Amino acid sequence: MALTLMKGSEAIAEAAIRAGARFFFGYPITPQTEIPEYMSARMPEVGGCFLQAESEIAAINMVYGAAGTGARVITSSSSPGVSLKQEGISYCAGAQLPCVILNVMRGGPGLGNIQASQADYFQGVKGGGNGDYHLLTYAPSSVQEAIDIMMFAFEKAEKYRMPVLFLADGIIAQMMEPVEMPEMVDYKVDPEKKPWACTGWKPGDDPKKRGVINSIYIDTESLSVHNEELQAIYAEAKKNEQLWECYKTEDAEFIITAFGTVARVVKTAVDELREMGVKVGLFRPISVWPFPYEPLRETVLRDSVKAVLDVEVNEGQMLEDVRLAIEGGKPVEFFGHLGSQFPTTGEIKSKILEMKEGK
Amino acid sequence: MSVVFERTQLLTDKQFHYCPGCNHGIIHRLVAESIDELVKEGKLEAGNVMGVAPVGCSVFAYDYFNCDMFEAAHGRAPAVATGAKRARPGTLVFTYQGDGDLASIGTAEIVHAAHRGEKIATIFVNNAIYGMTGGQMAPTTLVGQKTTTSPYGRDEAWCGAPIKMSEMLAEVPGAYYIERCAVNNNANILKTKKAIKKAFQYQLEGKGFCMIEVLSTCPTNWGLNPVEAMKWLEENMIPYYPLGVKKDKGAE
């Protein structure tokens, strides 16, 4: 298939449509505004609905309403907007609504800036909204990977009845890359496959099948049962849905951990260090929830590995999961920039060389 | 023997949790009967109904209305209804919201649903107080009215005068039909039913946003018995919140 040069945000939006999304609710915010712009032109062409909501809060609640009918629904935003969506995300998780949420991360806290950042890792994988819940969370490192993940995101969301979060960043949304765009998926709501959805129950039908999209369980026992069911689903997702990439880790003395676009900078640094004779490799979680704890642990606890370097554009958020995976088995260092300044290959190389020299 | 009256099918058999003298029970029945009648009249296909319950005293309305239902976050019912309606445009979609939900935390969602001319109907039950949380001041609480968060009475200088949502929304271009009703006597109950049914009919005809505000009592949190509460509503609420049609594009 021919490759097409596409801007990240437009490619991701098109992939969502190809994956069957027919409803987009969103609000403009840099650096992801090209997604709603693209959707506003494209949705009418495929018989879908684009709606520019009055706020991110309204947008995620529109997602709740449309997803409750069984439709494939997507919303996108960037960090401060995703903060606003947290209320609705928690409700979607509680009501077990499949949907896809894109966070094109920018610098924070607060208004921060409009450049790419990775500072919403905690918000994405450690909660964000209230309650014991998780989102299937993916951190693509290229436009193609974002497209590929989108093509199975709705299926995963529907399989586990939980929202999927894309933890992308401003670079993926803003850069252009050659991509292969998959064929259009033919998706139609099937009430048999989504018996929980509001698809037209009427008096006289089986009362148990009435659509009730809800996250309230007022007595302690039923809320406890509901949460146990959610945790059982999360346990299943943890078992089946871990994704990661190992790059030149087989004989590595140093393992660098990184996610998203930062991992691409790391890859270049790995290649250049290898040319200098330094045995270094990259471990890149693709699913950051569920986090690939065991695969990372196995990679790092090999005899050849002397130390681990975690590289991020934040204060070291994924670093906590890296340390949890390794459990003190090997020394772990951190290199990162705050705000939205990306590390260079030169900086990463210097840091590894320092570690090699035992500084 | 011919049946002259039967219980509406649009209510489940679940017993209401509402306090004695609360008006929610009457209003629920009017909503359900209106839907039932539209189905029987052949104007609406059975099953093509979705309701959205709020946060507040009617938070469990999804247990009472016998159709596909959503329970929304506080104030967000119009956004949830928007998503549901866009996904299934051929359905009748209604939200059922109280004054804390609609006139305070959910003002953005209700104003913009009206602004877009969203083809949904909102049943807005205004009892001038937060009921479920135990009687706090609402934006609709009358000046001087004592609540648990206005123990000296609502002070207009600090809290403003009570907000009139129907009058405000009537000014929004996308609003098609707005009427304020009450269920304090038989005549007004019939008027309320007529208004709710008209709002639903407008929606089925593809017209814009409709809202029926229904003034209601809260004997428990007003500290009055049901009879006194109804009298208080008539003497205090109706003069400030005048009943009647605020906007009806269909009648223009």
Interface residues (C-beta under 8 A of the other chain):
Chain A: F23 F25 C49 L51 A53 E54 S55 I57 A58 A59 N61 M62 V63 Y64 G65 A66 A67 G68 T69 A71 V73 E87 G88 Y91 A95 C198 T199 G200 W201 K202 P203 G204 D205 P207 R210 G211 V212 I213 N214 S215 I216 I218
Chain B: Q9 L10 T12 A46 G47 N48 M50 V52 V59 F60 Y62 N66 C67 D68 M69 F70 E71 A72 A73 R76 A79 V80 A81 T82 G83 A84 K85 R86 A87 R88 T91 A108 E109 V111 H112 H115
